[in-house]
Amino acid sequence: MHPMVEWFLIFTLFMLILAVAVSFVKMVIGPTIWDRILMINLISAKVLMFMAVFAIWEDSNLILDIAIAYGIVGFLTITLLSKYIMTGGREK
Amino acid sequence: MTVLNVALVIFLILAALAVERTKDLLGAVVVFSAFSLMMSVLWLILKTPDVALTEAAIGAGVTCILFIAVISRTERYEK
């Protein structure tokens, strides 16, 4: 791999981890459940990108399969959580 | 790459503390989902993709759904 391309991939990985860190701070201090759901959605997307870039960096196909599985499962979790809150939950 | 590893472990410690400190149990489930996600990335960096696949499917998916089902039948806020 060209050294410039490799440097660019590592830089992208660090930027994605930084984005996850900023979202994580908001998720911990988020007063309502809506902030937390929004931030878990954002972190899920960022981790998906991280896995794709990491797969290019490691040059392996298996990591891309994990990214696909995580995309499906993360969508399922967020949808069920939103549906539970939409029906009223326990808060009324 | 070591810097990335250390950053992810610090994330894991902070997420575990946040899960323990949160009073809203539904919010704690969301933070636990983020914890599981970080764990999956860490397994990926440690070059065990099969464990990462299991962690992503069970830790972030099935466990969260089970916890939401339990919270919908009991209390939402910790007393």
Backbone of each chain as nested JSON, in Angstrom:
{
  "chains": [
    {"id": "A", "residues": [
      {"number": 1, "name": "MET", "atoms": {"N": [0.856, -1.202, 0.0], "CA": [0.0, 0.0, 0.0], "C": [0.887, 1.244, 0.0]}},
      {"number": 2, "name": "HIS", "atoms": {"N": [0.464, 2.231, -0.715], "CA": [1.204, 3.496, -0.756], "C": [1.263, 4.118, 0.645]}},
      {"number": 3, "name": "PRO", "atoms": {"N": [2.427, 4.654, 1.071], "CA": [2.516, 5.214, 2.427], "C": [1.57, 6.377, 2.66]}},
      {"number": 4, "name": "MET", "atoms": {"N": [1.313, 7.155, 1.625], "CA": [0.379, 8.286, 1.77], "C": [-1.023, 7.785, 2.083]}},
      {"number": 5, "name": "VAL", "atoms": {"N": [-1.427, 6.726, 1.389], "CA": [-2.761, 6.156, 1.621], "C": [-2.863, 5.605, 3.034]}},
      {"number": 6, "name": "GLU", "atoms": {"N": [-1.776, 4.954, 3.486], "CA": [-1.78, 4.376, 4.831], "C": [-1.88, 5.463, 5.899]}},
      {"number": 7, "name": "TRP", "atoms": {"N": [-1.119, 6.536, 5.7], "CA": [-1.184, 7.668, 6.632], "C": [-2.596, 8.256, 6.672]}},
      {"number": 8, "name": "PHE", "atoms": {"N": [-3.214, 8.37, 5.508], "CA": [-4.565, 8.931, 5.443], "C": [-5.556, 8.039, 6.178]}},
      {"number": 9, "name": "LEU", "atoms": {"N": [-5.415, 6.711, 6.046], "CA": [-6.341, 5.79, 6.719], "C": [-6.201, 5.896, 8.235]}},
      {"number": 10, "name": "ILE", "atoms": {"N": [-4.949, 5.986, 8.732], "CA": [-4.746, 6.093, 10.182], "C": [-5.321, 7.408, 10.698]}},
      {"number": 11, "name": "PHE", "atoms": {"N": [-5.123, 8.483, 9.931], "CA": [-5.695, 9.785, 10.314], "C": [-7.215, 9.701, 10.397]}},
      {"number": 12, "name": "THR", "atoms": {"N": [-7.848, 9.004, 9.435], "CA": [-9.304, 8.852, 9.452], "C": [-9.76, 8.076, 10.677]}},
      {"number": 13, "name": "LEU", "atoms": {"N": [-9.015, 7.013, 11.038], "CA": [-9.385, 6.236, 12.219], "C": [-9.361, 7.109, 13.472]}},
      {"number": 14, "name": "PHE", "atoms": {"N": [-8.311, 7.95, 13.604], "CA": [-8.223, 8.807, 14.787], "C": [-9.345, 9.834, 14.807]}},
      {"number": 15, "name": "MET", "atoms": {"N": [-9.689, 10.397, 13.649], "CA": [-10.771, 11.381, 13.61], "C": [-12.11, 10.739, 13.999]}},
      {"number": 16, "name": "LEU", "atoms": {"N": [-12.322, 9.486, 13.56], "CA": [-13.577, 8.805, 13.906], "C": [-13.647, 8.538, 15.406]}},
      {"number": 17, "name": "ILE", "atoms": {"N": [-12.492, 8.144, 16.017], "CA": [-12.503, 7.914, 17.461], "C": [-12.773, 9.228, 18.204]}},
      {"number": 18, "name": "LEU", "atoms": {"N": [-12.255, 10.339, 17.668], "CA": [-12.517, 11.652, 18.287], "C": [-14.003, 11.994, 18.221]}},
      {"number": 19, "name": "ALA", "atoms": {"N": [-14.635, 11.705, 17.074], "CA": [-16.078, 11.968, 16.927], "C": [-16.876, 11.126, 17.91]}},
      {"number": 20, "name": "VAL", "atoms": {"N": [-16.455, 9.858, 18.092], "CA": [-17.142, 9.001, 19.057], "C": [-16.989, 9.557, 20.466]}},
      {"number": 21, "name": "ALA", "atoms": {"N": [-15.797, 10.117, 20.786], "CA": [-15.569, 10.662, 22.123], "C": [-16.494, 11.834, 22.407]}},
      {"number": 22, "name": "VAL", "atoms": {"N": [-16.644, 12.748, 21.437], "CA": [-17.498, 13.915, 21.639], "C": [-18.956, 13.481, 21.817]}},
      {"number": 23, "name": "SER", "atoms": {"N": [-19.393, 12.507, 21.001], "CA": [-20.766, 12.014, 21.126], "C": [-20.969, 11.316, 22.467]}},
      {"number": 24, "name": "PHE", "atoms": {"N": [-19.919, 10.633, 22.947], "CA": [-20.038, 9.893, 24.203], "C": [-20.234, 10.847, 25.38]}},
      {"number": 25, "name": "VAL", "atoms": {"N": [-19.547, 11.991, 25.35], "CA": [-19.717, 12.972, 26.422], "C": [-21.159, 13.445, 26.479]}},
      {"number": 26, "name": "LYS", "atoms": {"N": [-21.724, 13.751, 25.3], "CA": [-23.122, 14.2, 25.281], "C": [-24.061, 13.087, 25.75]}},
      {"number": 27, "name": "MET", "atoms": {"N": [-23.714, 11.827, 25.451], "CA": [-24.587, 10.726, 25.856], "C": [-24.573, 10.56, 27.37]}},
      {"number": 28, "name": "VAL", "atoms": {"N": [-23.418, 10.784, 28.006], "CA": [-23.352, 10.607, 29.457], "C": [-24.088, 11.735, 30.168]}},
      {"number": 29, "name": "ILE", "atoms": {"N": [-23.944, 12.991, 29.697], "CA": [-24.589, 14.101, 30.394], "C": [-25.989, 14.355, 29.9]}},
      {"number": 30, "name": "GLY", "atoms": {"N": [-26.444, 13.622, 28.856], "CA": [-27.748, 13.917, 28.27], "C": [-28.877, 13.801, 29.274]}},
      {"number": 31, "name": "PRO", "atoms": {"N": [-29.64, 14.871, 29.497], "CA": [-30.659, 14.789, 30.546], "C": [-31.827, 13.87, 30.17]}},
      {"number": 32, "name": "THR", "atoms": {"N": [-32.262, 13.883, 28.913], "CA": [-33.427, 13.074, 28.552], "C": [-32.989, 11.833, 27.785]}},
      {"number": 33, "name": "ILE", "atoms": {"N": [-33.929, 10.912, 27.602], "CA": [-33.628, 9.673, 26.89], "C": [-33.449, 9.939, 25.394]}},
      {"number": 34, "name": "TRP", "atoms": {"N": [-34.035, 11.035, 24.915], "CA": [-33.937, 11.33, 23.473], "C": [-32.515, 11.654, 23.066]}},
      {"number": 35, "name": "ASP", "atoms": {"N": [-31.804, 12.425, 23.932], "CA": [-30.389, 12.726, 23.642], "C": [-29.593, 11.44, 23.54]}},
      {"number": 36, "name": "ARG", "atoms": {"N": [-29.901, 10.518, 24.46], "CA": [-29.102, 9.284, 24.48], "C": [-29.374, 8.437, 23.25]}},
      {"number": 37, "name": "ILE", "atoms": {"N": [-30.65, 8.383, 22.808], "CA": [-30.95, 7.572, 21.615], "C": [-30.295, 8.184, 20.376]}},
      {"number": 38, "name": "LEU", "atoms": {"N": [-30.355, 9.537, 20.295], "CA": [-29.722, 10.212, 19.147], "C": [-28.233, 9.941, 19.121]}},
      {"number": 39, "name": "MET", "atoms": {"N": [-27.603, 10.008, 20.29], "CA": [-26.15, 9.827, 20.341], "C": [-25.758, 8.378, 20.09]}},
      {"number": 40, "name": "ILE", "atoms": {"N": [-26.589, 7.406, 20.524], "CA": [-26.222, 6.016, 20.244], "C": [-26.355, 5.748, 18.746]}},
      {"number": 41, "name": "ASN", "atoms": {"N": [-27.312, 6.439, 18.101], "CA": [-27.431, 6.315, 16.647], "C": [-26.177, 6.848, 15.954]}},
      {"number": 42, "name": "LEU", "atoms": {"N": [-25.705, 8.015, 16.445], "CA": [-24.51, 8.645, 15.861], "C": [-23.279, 7.775, 16.084]}},
      {"number": 43, "name": "ILE", "atoms": {"N": [-23.133, 7.251, 17.324], "CA": [-21.966, 6.41, 17.624], "C": [-22.002, 5.139, 16.796]}},
      {"number": 44, "name": "SER", "atoms": {"N": [-23.208, 4.601, 16.601], "CA": [-23.348, 3.381, 15.797], "C": [-22.866, 3.625, 14.362]}},
      {"number": 45, "name": "ALA", "atoms": {"N": [-23.254, 4.778, 13.792], "CA": [-22.819, 5.101, 12.428], "C": [-21.311, 5.284, 12.365]}},
      {"number": 46, "name": "LYS", "atoms": {"N": [-20.75, 5.955, 13.411], "CA": [-19.31, 6.194, 13.412], "C": [-18.542, 4.886, 13.537]}},
      {"number": 47, "name": "VAL", "atoms": {"N": [-19.036, 3.962, 14.36], "CA": [-18.334, 2.691, 14.523], "C": [-18.416, 1.863, 13.24]}},
      {"number": 48, "name": "LEU", "atoms": {"N": [-19.548, 1.988, 12.55], "CA": [-19.683, 1.305, 11.261], "C": [-18.632, 1.802, 10.264]}},
      {"number": 49, "name": "MET", "atoms": {"N": [-18.45, 3.156, 10.219], "CA": [-17.413, 3.72, 9.351], "C": [-16.035, 3.254, 9.784]}},
      {"number": 50, "name": "PHE", "atoms": {"N": [-15.821, 3.213, 11.113], "CA": [-14.533, 2.765, 11.642], "C": [-14.223, 1.349, 11.162]}},
      {"number": 51, "name": "MET", "atoms": {"N": [-15.235, 0.462, 11.233], "CA": [-15.016, -0.917, 10.809], "C": [-14.704, -1.0, 9.313]}},
      {"number": 52, "name": "ALA", "atoms": {"N": [-15.362, -0.178, 8.502], "CA": [-15.114, -0.22, 7.061], "C": [-13.695, 0.245, 6.737]}},
      {"number": 53, "name": "VAL", "atoms": {"N": [-13.268, 1.367, 7.382], "CA": [-11.917, 1.869, 7.136], "C": [-10.877, 0.878, 7.639]}},
      {"number": 54, "name": "PHE", "atoms": {"N": [-11.174, 0.259, 8.794], "CA": [-10.251, -0.729, 9.357], "C": [-10.125, -1.946, 8.445]}},
      {"number": 55, "name": "ALA", "atoms": {"N": [-11.238, -2.323, 7.797], "CA": [-11.196, -3.456, 6.865], "C": [-10.304, -3.144, 5.672]}},
      {"number": 56, "name": "ILE", "atoms": {"N": [-10.353, -1.884, 5.189], "CA": [-9.468, -1.512, 4.078], "C": [-8.017, -1.53, 4.538]}},
      {"number": 57, "name": "TRP", "atoms": {"N": [-7.796, -1.048, 5.772], "CA": [-6.439, -0.975, 6.283], "C": [-5.836, -2.363, 6.485]}},
      {"number": 58, "name": "GLU", "atoms": {"N": [-6.65, -3.292, 7.03], "CA": [-6.165, -4.656, 7.256], "C": [-6.261, -5.531, 6.01]}},
      {"number": 59, "name": "ASP", "atoms": {"N": [-6.975, -5.056, 4.998], "CA": [-7.176, -5.779, 3.751], "C": [-7.823, -7.163, 3.987]}},
      {"number": 60, "name": "SER", "atoms": {"N": [-8.942, -7.162, 4.758], "CA": [-9.622, -8.43, 5.029], "C": [-11.122, -8.282, 4.771]}},
      {"number": 61, "name": "ASN", "atoms": {"N": [-11.739, -9.361, 4.262], "CA": [-13.161, -9.324, 3.937], "C": [-14.043, -9.607, 5.144]}},
      {"number": 62, "name": "LEU", "atoms": {"N": [-13.494, -10.334, 6.139], "CA": [-14.297, -10.764, 7.288], "C": [-14.772, -9.565, 8.105]}},
      {"number": 63, "name": "ILE", "atoms": {"N": [-13.935, -8.522, 8.197], "CA": [-14.3, -7.353, 8.994], "C": [-15.471, -6.624, 8.343]}},
      {"number": 64, "name": "LEU", "atoms": {"N": [-15.548, -6.654, 7.028], "CA": [-16.694, -6.028, 6.352], "C": [-17.981, -6.774, 6.678]}},
      {"number": 65, "name": "ASP", "atoms": {"N": [-17.907, -8.127, 6.825], "CA": [-19.091, -8.887, 7.231], "C": [-19.565, -8.482, 8.617]}},
      {"number": 66, "name": "ILE", "atoms": {"N": [-18.603, -8.246, 9.524], "CA": [-18.967, -7.79, 10.871], "C": [-19.651, -6.438, 10.796]}},
      {"number": 67, "name": "ALA", "atoms": {"N": [-19.162, -5.563, 9.925], "CA": [-19.786, -4.243, 9.77], "C": [-21.233, -4.384, 9.308]}},
      {"number": 68, "name": "ILE", "atoms": {"N": [-21.488, -5.323, 8.378], "CA": [-22.869, -5.536, 7.911], "C": [-23.749, -6.022, 9.06]}},
      {"number": 69, "name": "ALA", "atoms": {"N": [-23.239, -7.006, 9.838], "CA": [-24.016, -7.548, 10.959], "C": [-24.294, -6.457, 11.979]}},
      {"number": 70, "name": "TYR", "atoms": {"N": [-23.299, -5.606, 12.255], "CA": [-23.517, -4.545, 13.221], "C": [-24.528, -3.531, 12.717]}},
      {"number": 71, "name": "GLY", "atoms": {"N": [-24.538, -3.264, 11.43], "CA": [-25.524, -2.337, 10.877], "C": [-26.944, -2.806, 11.107]}},
      {"number": 72, "name": "ILE", "atoms": {"N": [-27.187, -4.1, 10.876], "CA": [-28.537, -4.646, 11.077], "C": [-28.917, -4.607, 12.552]}},
      {"number": 73, "name": "VAL", "atoms": {"N": [-28.003, -5.064, 13.431], "CA": [-28.333, -5.185, 14.855], "C": [-28.53, -3.818, 15.494]}},
      {"number": 74, "name": "GLY", "atoms": {"N": [-27.677, -2.833, 15.142], "CA": [-27.828, -1.505, 15.706], "C": [-29.152, -0.865, 15.321]}},
      {"number": 75, "name": "PHE", "atoms": {"N": [-29.551, -1.067, 14.063], "CA": [-30.847, -0.548, 13.627], "C": [-31.982, -1.162, 14.441]}},
      {"number": 76, "name": "LEU", "atoms": {"N": [-31.889, -2.477, 14.725], "CA": [-32.93, -3.186, 15.47], "C": [-33.076, -2.631, 16.886]}},
      {"number": 77, "name": "THR", "atoms": {"N": [-31.938, -2.434, 17.55], "CA": [-31.971, -1.933, 18.925], "C": [-32.611, -0.549, 18.998]}},
      {"number": 78, "name": "ILE", "atoms": {"N": [-32.174, 0.349, 18.109], "CA": [-32.669, 1.722, 18.178], "C": [-34.153, 1.761, 17.84]}},
      {"number": 79, "name": "THR", "atoms": {"N": [-34.581, 0.947, 16.87], "CA": [-35.993, 0.926, 16.496], "C": [-36.865, 0.418, 17.639]}},
      {"number": 80, "name": "LEU", "atoms": {"N": [-36.414, -0.664, 18.31], "CA": [-37.222, -1.195, 19.416], "C": [-37.308, -0.212, 20.572]}},
      {"number": 81, "name": "LEU", "atoms": {"N": [-36.188, 0.464, 20.866], "CA": [-36.184, 1.445, 21.954], "C": [-37.137, 2.593, 21.649]}},
      {"number": 82, "name": "SER", "atoms": {"N": [-37.106, 3.088, 20.402], "CA": [-38.0, 4.185, 20.019], "C": [-39.456, 3.736, 20.078]}},
      {"number": 83, "name": "LYS", "atoms": {"N": [-39.718, 2.504, 19.673], "CA": [-41.097, 1.995, 19.666], "C": [-41.618, 1.846, 21.089]}},
      {"number": 84, "name": "TYR", "atoms": {"N": [-40.735, 1.422, 22.006], "CA": [-41.142, 1.279, 23.412], "C": [-41.498, 2.633, 24.009]}},
      {"number": 85, "name": "ILE", "atoms": {"N": [-40.719, 3.659, 23.683], "CA": [-41.016, 4.98, 24.231], "C": [-42.255, 5.573, 23.57]}},
      {"number": 86, "name": "MET", "atoms": {"N": [-42.465, 5.266, 22.279], "CA": [-43.622, 5.815, 21.552], "C": [-44.929, 5.346, 22.156]}},
      {"number": 87, "name": "THR", "atoms": {"N": [-44.962, 4.099, 22.659], "CA": [-46.207, 3.584, 23.238], "C": [-46.439, 4.087, 24.645]}},
      {"number": 88, "name": "GLY", "atoms": {"N": [-45.572, 4.975, 25.152], "CA": [-45.803, 5.545, 26.462], "C": [-44.814, 5.076, 27.484]}},
      {"number": 89, "name": "GLY", "atoms": {"N": [-44.337, 3.845, 27.364], "CA": [-43.38, 3.332, 28.319], "C": [-43.989, 3.257, 29.698]}},
      {"number": 90, "name": "ARG", "atoms": {"N": [-43.159, 3.567, 30.71], "CA": [-43.657, 3.576, 32.086], "C": [-43.844, 4.997, 32.579]}},
      {"number": 91, "name": "GLU", "atoms": {"N": [-43.48, 5.963, 31.721], "CA": [-43.48, 7.338, 32.196], "C": [-44.874, 7.942, 32.129]}},
      {"number": 92, "name": "LYS", "atoms": {"N": [-45.644, 7.533, 31.136], "CA": [-46.993, 8.075, 30.856], "C": [-46.946, 9.559, 30.565]}}
    ]},
    {"id": "B", "residues": [
      {"number": 1, "name": "MET", "atoms": {"N": [-0.834, 2.636, 16.66], "CA": [-2.009, 1.804, 16.935], "C": [-2.214, 1.597, 18.424]}},
      {"number": 2, "name": "THR", "atoms": {"N": [-1.104, 1.668, 19.194], "CA": [-1.21, 1.51, 20.656], "C": [-2.034, 2.636, 21.265]}},
      {"number": 3, "name": "VAL", "atoms": {"N": [-1.898, 3.85, 20.701], "CA": [-2.651, 4.994, 21.218], "C": [-4.145, 4.74, 21.082]}},
      {"number": 4, "name": "LEU", "atoms": {"N": [-4.541, 4.165, 19.946], "CA": [-5.954, 3.851, 19.7], "C": [-6.456, 2.832, 20.71]}},
      {"number": 5, "name": "ASN", "atoms": {"N": [-5.614, 1.832, 20.999], "CA": [-5.964, 0.784, 21.964], "C": [-6.209, 1.374, 23.351]}},
      {"number": 6, "name": "VAL", "atoms": {"N": [-5.282, 2.246, 23.78], "CA": [-5.402, 2.856, 25.103], "C": [-6.642, 3.738, 25.184]}},
      {"number": 7, "name": "ALA", "atoms": {"N": [-6.909, 4.5, 24.095], "CA": [-8.087, 5.369, 24.073], "C": [-9.357, 4.545, 24.206]}},
      {"number": 8, "name": "LEU", "atoms": {"N": [-9.41, 3.397, 23.544], "CA": [-10.611, 2.562, 23.619], "C": [-10.792, 1.971, 25.012]}},
      {"number": 9, "name": "VAL", "atoms": {"N": [-9.688, 1.587, 25.677], "CA": [-9.805, 1.04, 27.039], "C": [-10.297, 2.125, 28.005]}},
      {"number": 10, "name": "ILE", "atoms": {"N": [-9.815, 3.372, 27.818], "CA": [-10.296, 4.473, 28.675], "C": [-11.791, 4.697, 28.45]}},
      {"number": 11, "name": "PHE", "atoms": {"N": [-12.221, 4.613, 27.186], "CA": [-13.65, 4.686, 26.861], "C": [-14.438, 3.636, 27.617]}},
      {"number": 12, "name": "LEU", "atoms": {"N": [-13.901, 2.413, 27.643], "CA": [-14.608, 1.303, 28.293], "C": [-14.784, 1.577, 29.774]}},
      {"number": 13, "name": "ILE", "atoms": {"N": [-13.722, 2.092, 30.429], "CA": [-13.812, 2.367, 31.868], "C": [-14.85, 3.454, 32.126]}},
      {"number": 14, "name": "LEU", "atoms": {"N": [-14.826, 4.533, 31.305], "CA": [-15.781, 5.629, 31.489], "C": [-17.205, 5.153, 31.258]}},
      {"number": 15, "name": "ALA", "atoms": {"N": [-17.396, 4.285, 30.248], "CA": [-18.75, 3.793, 29.961], "C": [-19.262, 2.919, 31.096]}},
      {"number": 16, "name": "ALA", "atoms": {"N": [-18.39, 2.095, 31.671], "CA": [-18.821, 1.24, 32.783], "C": [-19.214, 2.085, 33.979]}},
      {"number": 17, "name": "LEU", "atoms": {"N": [-18.428, 3.155, 34.271], "CA": [-18.787, 4.043, 35.379], "C": [-20.11, 4.744, 35.111]}},
      {"number": 18, "name": "ALA", "atoms": {"N": [-20.328, 5.163, 33.847], "CA": [-21.57, 5.874, 33.514], "C": [-22.775, 4.959, 33.649]}},
      {"number": 19, "name": "VAL", "atoms": {"N": [-22.628, 3.676, 33.277], "CA": [-23.741, 2.732, 33.436], "C": [-24.106, 2.608, 34.911]}},
      {"number": 20, "name": "GLU", "atoms": {"N": [-23.087, 2.615, 35.756], "CA": [-23.351, 2.428, 37.183], "C": [-23.972, 3.68, 37.799]}},
      {"number": 21, "name": "ARG", "atoms": {"N": [-23.623, 4.872, 37.273], "CA": [-24.085, 6.114, 37.895], "C": [-25.471, 6.544, 37.418]}},
      {"number": 22, "name": "THR", "atoms": {"N": [-25.934, 6.026, 36.275], "CA": [-27.185, 6.536, 35.704], "C": [-28.38, 6.016, 36.496]}},
      {"number": 23, "name": "LYS", "atoms": {"N": [-29.299, 6.929, 36.846], "CA": [-30.478, 6.535, 37.611], "C": [-31.606, 6.046, 36.7]}},
      {"number": 24, "name": "ASP", "atoms": {"N": [-31.691, 6.66, 35.488], "CA": [-32.701, 6.249, 34.518], "C": [-32.241, 4.925, 33.878]}},
      {"number": 25, "name": "LEU", "atoms": {"N": [-32.972, 3.853, 34.152], "CA": [-32.479, 2.539, 33.725], "C": [-32.498, 2.39, 32.214]}},
      {"number": 26, "name": "LEU", "atoms": {"N": [-33.462, 3.039, 31.538], "CA": [-33.494, 2.964, 30.07], "C": [-32.268, 3.652, 29.473]}},
      {"number": 27, "name": "GLY", "atoms": {"N": [-31.87, 4.8, 30.08], "CA": [-30.64, 5.463, 29.653], "C": [-29.424, 4.602, 29.921]}},
      {"number": 28, "name": "ALA", "atoms": {"N": [-29.452, 3.851, 31.049], "CA": [-28.334, 2.968, 31.362], "C": [-28.212, 1.859, 30.317]}},
      {"number": 29, "name": "VAL", "atoms": {"N": [-29.358, 1.384, 29.815], "CA": [-29.316, 0.361, 28.772], "C": [-28.675, 0.918, 27.503]}},
      {"number": 30, "name": "VAL", "atoms": {"N": [-28.979, 2.178, 27.168], "CA": [-28.39, 2.797, 25.976], "C": [-26.884, 2.946, 26.137]}},
      {"number": 31, "name": "VAL", "atoms": {"N": [-26.451, 3.393, 27.349], "CA": [-25.011, 3.549, 27.58], "C": [-24.33, 2.177, 27.546]}},
      {"number": 32, "name": "PHE", "atoms": {"N": [-25.031, 1.146, 28.033], "CA": [-24.462, -0.201, 27.987], "C": [-24.301, -0.682, 26.548]}},
      {"number": 33, "name": "SER", "atoms": {"N": [-25.206, -0.258, 25.681], "CA": [-25.085, -0.599, 24.265], "C": [-23.812, 0.028, 23.683]}},
      {"number": 34, "name": "ALA", "atoms": {"N": [-23.53, 1.28, 24.083], "CA": [-22.298, 1.925, 23.615], "C": [-21.066, 1.208, 24.153]}},
      {"number": 35, "name": "PHE", "atoms": {"N": [-21.15, 0.758, 25.408], "CA": [-20.046, -0.021, 26.002], "C": [-19.765, -1.274, 25.179]}},
      {"number": 36, "name": "SER", "atoms": {"N": [-20.832, -1.963, 24.799], "CA": [-20.68, -3.202, 24.041], "C": [-20.084, -2.932, 22.661]}},
      {"number": 37, "name": "LEU", "atoms": {"N": [-20.463, -1.78, 22.097], "CA": [-19.935, -1.385, 20.786], "C": [-18.434, -1.139, 20.832]}},
      {"number": 38, "name": "MET", "atoms": {"N": [-17.996, -0.423, 21.895], "CA": [-16.564, -0.173, 22.068], "C": [-15.812, -1.483, 22.243]}},
      {"number": 39, "name": "MET", "atoms": {"N": [-16.413, -2.39, 22.995], "CA": [-15.797, -3.698, 23.23], "C": [-15.618, -4.439, 21.903]}},
      {"number": 40, "name": "SER", "atoms": {"N": [-16.621, -4.301, 21.027], "CA": [-16.544, -4.968, 19.725], "C": [-15.38, -4.412, 18.899]}},
      {"number": 41, "name": "VAL", "atoms": {"N": [-15.225, -3.081, 18.923], "CA": [-14.115, -2.474, 18.176], "C": [-12.777, -2.917, 18.748]}},
      {"number": 42, "name": "LEU", "atoms": {"N": [-12.726, -3.049, 20.09], "CA": [-11.477, -3.477, 20.729], "C": [-11.127, -4.907, 20.343]}},
      {"number": 43, "name": "TRP", "atoms": {"N": [-12.132, -5.788, 20.269], "CA": [-11.866, -7.157, 19.806], "C": [-11.347, -7.142, 18.373]}},
      {"number": 44, "name": "LEU", "atoms": {"N": [-11.897, -6.217, 17.574], "CA": [-11.464, -6.12, 16.176], "C": [-9.999, -5.719, 16.081]}},
      {"number": 45, "name": "ILE", "atoms": {"N": [-9.581, -4.764, 16.936], "CA": [-8.196, -4.299, 16.907], "C": [-7.265, -5.383, 17.434]}},
      {"number": 46, "name": "LEU", "atoms": {"N": [-7.75, -6.207, 18.375], "CA": [-6.934, -7.309, 18.902], "C": [-6.889, -8.506, 17.963]}},
      {"number": 47, "name": "LYS", "atoms": {"N": [-7.401, -8.33, 16.732], "CA": [-7.323, -9.351, 15.671], "C": [-8.084, -10.632, 15.993]}},
      {"number": 48, "name": "THR", "atoms": {"N": [-9.286, -10.489, 16.601], "CA": [-10.184, -11.634, 16.763], "C": [-11.549, -11.262, 16.184]}},
      {"number": 49, "name": "PRO", "atoms": {"N": [-11.715, -11.317, 14.863], "CA": [-12.969, -10.838, 14.261], "C": [-14.181, -11.7, 14.595]}},
      {"number": 50, "name": "ASP", "atoms": {"N": [-13.971, -13.013, 14.885], "CA": [-15.121, -13.858, 15.193], "C": [-15.728, -13.477, 16.543]}},
      {"number": 51, "name": "VAL", "atoms": {"N": [-14.874, -13.161, 17.532], "CA": [-15.382, -12.708, 18.825], "C": [-16.079, -11.363, 18.672]}},
      {"number": 52, "name": "ALA", "atoms": {"N": [-15.544, -10.504, 17.793], "CA": [-16.169, -9.202, 17.561], "C": [-17.565, -9.369, 16.961]}},
      {"number": 53, "name": "LEU", "atoms": {"N": [-17.71, -10.345, 16.073], "CA": [-19.032, -10.597, 15.472], "C": [-20.023, -11.046, 16.532]}},
      {"number": 54, "name": "THR", "atoms": {"N": [-19.597, -11.959, 17.431], "CA": [-20.477, -12.428, 18.498], "C": [-20.835, -11.303, 19.447]}},
      {"number": 55, "name": "GLU", "atoms": {"N": [-19.852, -10.479, 19.786], "CA": [-20.093, -9.365, 20.701], "C": [-21.099, -8.379, 20.104]}},
      {"number": 56, "name": "ALA", "atoms": {"N": [-20.954, -8.095, 18.791], "CA": [-21.86, -7.146, 18.151], "C": [-23.278, -7.71, 18.102]}},
      {"number": 57, "name": "ALA", "atoms": {"N": [-23.411, -9.026, 17.837], "CA": [-24.754, -9.591, 17.689], "C": [-25.43, -9.788, 19.038]}},
      {"number": 58, "name": "ILE", "atoms": {"N": [-24.696, -10.305, 20.034], "CA": [-25.308, -10.635, 21.323], "C": [-25.241, -9.451, 22.273]}},
      {"number": 59, "name": "GLY", "atoms": {"N": [-24.058, -8.856, 22.442], "CA": [-23.899, -7.805, 23.432], "C": [-24.712, -6.564, 23.104]}},
      {"number": 60, "name": "ALA", "atoms": {"N": [-24.668, -6.13, 21.856], "CA": [-25.351, -4.884, 21.507], "C": [-26.797, -5.135, 21.09]}},
      {"number": 61, "name": "GLY", "atoms": {"N": [-27.119, -6.304, 20.549], "CA": [-28.474, -6.53, 20.033], "C": [-29.38, -7.228, 21.01]}},
      {"number": 62, "name": "VAL", "atoms": {"N": [-29.091, -8.501, 21.289], "CA": [-30.035, -9.334, 22.04], "C": [-30.139, -8.884, 23.49]}},
      {"number": 63, "name": "THR", "atoms": {"N": [-28.979, -8.51, 24.105], "CA": [-29.008, -8.097, 25.509], "C": [-29.84, -6.835, 25.699]}},
      {"number": 64, "name": "CYS", "atoms": {"N": [-29.682, -5.877, 24.769], "CA": [-30.455, -4.641, 24.9], "C": [-31.94, -4.913, 24.766]}},
      {"number": 65, "name": "ILE", "atoms": {"N": [-32.327, -5.777, 23.825], "CA": [-33.742, -6.074, 23.631], "C": [-34.321, -6.765, 24.866]}},
      {"number": 66, "name": "LEU", "atoms": {"N": [-33.546, -7.69, 25.469], "CA": [-33.999, -8.37, 26.68], "C": [-34.152, -7.38, 27.837]}},
      {"number": 67, "name": "PHE", "atoms": {"N": [-33.201, -6.441, 27.965], "CA": [-33.283, -5.463, 29.047], "C": [-34.484, -4.546, 28.865]}},
      {"number": 68, "name": "ILE", "atoms": {"N": [-34.767, -4.161, 27.605], "CA": [-35.94, -3.309, 27.373], "C": [-37.212, -4.074, 27.722]}},
      {"number": 69, "name": "ALA", "atoms": {"N": [-37.259, -5.38, 27.393], "CA": [-38.437, -6.186, 27.732], "C": [-38.615, -6.276, 29.244]}},
      {"number": 70, "name": "VAL", "atoms": {"N": [-37.504, -6.382, 29.992], "CA": [-37.608, -6.449, 31.456], "C": [-38.073, -5.115, 32.023]}},
      {"number": 71, "name": "ILE", "atoms": {"N": [-37.528, -3.995, 31.501], "CA": [-37.897, -2.675, 32.029], "C": [-39.373, -2.387, 31.742]}},
      {"number": 72, "name": "SER", "atoms": {"N": [-39.881, -2.894, 30.593], "CA": [-41.295, -2.634, 30.279], "C": [-42.227, -3.376, 31.224]}},
      {"number": 73, "name": "ARG", "atoms": {"N": [-41.721, -4.341, 31.994], "CA": [-42.566, -5.047, 32.956], "C": [-42.283, -4.645, 34.397]}},
      {"number": 74, "name": "THR", "atoms": {"N": [-41.237, -3.864, 34.628], "CA": [-40.92, -3.441, 36.003], "C": [-40.788, -1.929, 36.03]}},
      {"number": 75, "name": "GLU", "atoms": {"N": [-40.024, -1.401, 36.997], "CA": [-39.882, 0.042, 37.153], "C": [-38.851, 0.587, 36.182]}},
      {"number": 76, "name": "ARG", "atoms": {"N": [-39.065, 1.861, 35.759], "CA": [-38.085, 2.466, 34.873], "C": [-36.993, 3.21, 35.636]}},
      {"number": 77, "name": "TYR", "atoms": {"N": [-37.327, 3.806, 36.785], "CA": [-36.34, 4.605, 37.52], "C": [-35.848, 3.857, 38.745]}},
      {"number": 78, "name": "GLU", "atoms": {"N": [-34.557, 4.015, 39.0], "CA": [-33.966, 3.38, 40.171], "C": [-34.36, 4.155, 41.414]}},
      {"number": 79, "name": "LYS", "atoms": {"N": [-34.71, 3.441, 42.479], "CA": [-35.161, 4.145, 43.694], "C": [-33.978, 4.515, 44.583]}}
    ]}
  ]
}
